[in-house]
Amino acid sequence: MCGVFGVCAKQGIDVANLTYFGLFALQHRGQESAGMAVSDGSSVRLHRDMGLVAQVFSPAAIKELGEGSVIALGHTRYSTTGSSRSENAHPVPFHHPLLGPGAIAHNGNLLNADALRAQLVEQGVIFETGLDTEVMARLIENTHGRTWEEVVRRSFARIVGAYSCGVITPNQLIALRDPYGFRPLCIGYIPLPGQPAHVVASETCALDTVHATFVREVQPGEIVIMDEHGVRSASFQTSNKHAMCIFEFIYFARPDSILKNCELEDARIRMGHELAQEAPVDADMVVAFPDSGTPAAIGYAEASAIPFREALMKSRYINRTFIQPDQSLREAGVMLKLNPLPRSIKGKRLIAVDDSIVRGTTTKRTIERLRAAGASEIHMRISSPPMRFPCFMGVDIGSTKELIAAGRSVDEIRKHIGADSLHYLSIPGLIRAIGRGTSEEFCRACFDGSYPVPVPQQLEMDKMQFESPSPQLAKV
């Protein structure tokens, strides 16, 4: 997760305000903290804090950031390394001894962060946080080079893992994506008189918010430099395979975004079509676990000719429960977020569609509430395969103990969540629904355990801890 948004423009364009609105569009990618770094061509200033975008940036703060600024880089954070504290908010500042100040914002997770940190500590580097992003920042500070491009390229040549990054310097905005392309990153421009403003964003939906035209995705292993002279790019790392996170298509990215030339709303509707083909069932209505389950539920209803109805009303003021940093917050969020409509569902057989079951928190509690509201049958249909393995590339799954599907059969999961039947979409069905590329072009390790890059042994041991099946299910 995490959202990155940056703008490089000419004098007189309010880059801070544009970045503020861009971050609003990426709020779904991180809700713990937000921040922005700006440059006036000679210095870099920073504002960041805990909270949502609207809480972190007051009108006065945006006005101050915008004064004289020609480049801005913003971030919304969802923590995977480094705890949820204000000092861990992004962008993370740095100061190169030859080239001057800068800051970095990061979406992803580094696999060799501990090794790089140890090497830098041996050189006398002092760290202030546990962030892997700070490892990047200190690496930039301690890498020789005559230009920012040279320093950044040399720094990232030592980094292994998932990263889609923005780097701001006094006179440049630099975007980078790891050679596997795990996390999304795209380029756009705002057509302005004289010279367009160039934009980099985690998702295309953020471009739409600031009326920017989508140009293309940053390619895996590509570095893109934006400055007063325009945009130029080069390849800095290569890989013989790409491995974009397939969960971006299922849940993470907004449905109005485009990834790999695929409109996500349409792909998610097709996931529902595939579910209806794989697991038909007699029922009175198809309902969604909103909002992320809605497109697939619509698709299931279309393919099955069973009417789609609303059964759960969602509060728009409750954040995404999956990305809450604490289990107790997830539990509370589920109860506050969804409220059943008894008149619609009493005595009815429901096909309930959701995008995934990760920890089982939302699904179990929501089914209980549907039962209490009078549903006679509840058949769960999930528009992704079972998540059986932890993610090492930027998703906050601490270990297999947090995954309800790890080491358990589908029927055991069904019994635990209280459904009358349960079916997960198959990997072939998912790939058909996406319709872009083959299974080998995506990272699907959370489903089948096939990691595209070698995972450090200790990191793998820490996460690969299975619980025994049935006796422990009540603790999930």
Sequence and secondary structure as in RCSB ss.txt:
>XXXX:A:sequence
MCGVFGVCAKQGIDVANLTYFGLFALQHRGQESAGMAVSDGSSVRLHRDMGLVAQVFSPAAIKELGEGSVIALGH
TRYSTTGSSRSENAHPVPFHHPLLGPGAIAHNGNLLNADALRAQLVEQGVIFETGLDTEVMARLIENTHGRTWEE
VVRRSFARIVGAYSCGVITPNQLIALRDPYGFRPLCIGYIPLPGQPAHVVASETCALDTVHATFVREVQPGEIVI
MDEHGVRSASFQTSNKHAMCIFEFIYFARPDSILKNCELEDARIRMGHELAQEAPVDADMVVAFPDSGTPAAIGY
AEASAIPFREALMKSRYINRTFIQPDQSLREAGVMLKLNPLPRSIKGKRLIAVDDSIVRGTTTKRTIERLRAAGA
SEIHMRISSPPMRFPCFMGVDIGSTKELIAAGRSVDEIRKHIGADSLHYLSIPGLIRAIGRGTSEEFCRACFDGS
YPVPVPQQLEMDKMQFESPSPQLAKV
>XXXX:A:secstr
  EEEEEE  TTS HHHHHHHHHHHTGGG  SEEEEEEE SS EEEEEEES HHHH  HHHHHHHHTT SEEEEE
EE  SSS S GGG SSEEEEETTTEEEEEEEEEEESSHHHHHHHHHHTT   SS  HHHHHHHHHHT   SSHHH
HHHHHHTT  EEEEEEEE SS EEEEE TT  S  EEEEE  SSS EEEEESSHHHHHHTT EEEEE  TTEEEE
EETTEEEEEE    S   EETHIIIIIS TT EETTEEHHHHHHHHHHHHHHHS    SEEEE TTTTHHHHHHH
HHHHT  B   EEE TTS  STT SSHHHHHHHHHHHEEE HHHHTT EEEEEES  SSSHHHHHHHHHHHHTT 
SEEEEEESS    S  SSS    SGGG TTTT  HHHHHHHHT SEEEE  HHHHHHHH SS GGGEE HHHH  
 SS   HHHHHHH     TGGGGGG 
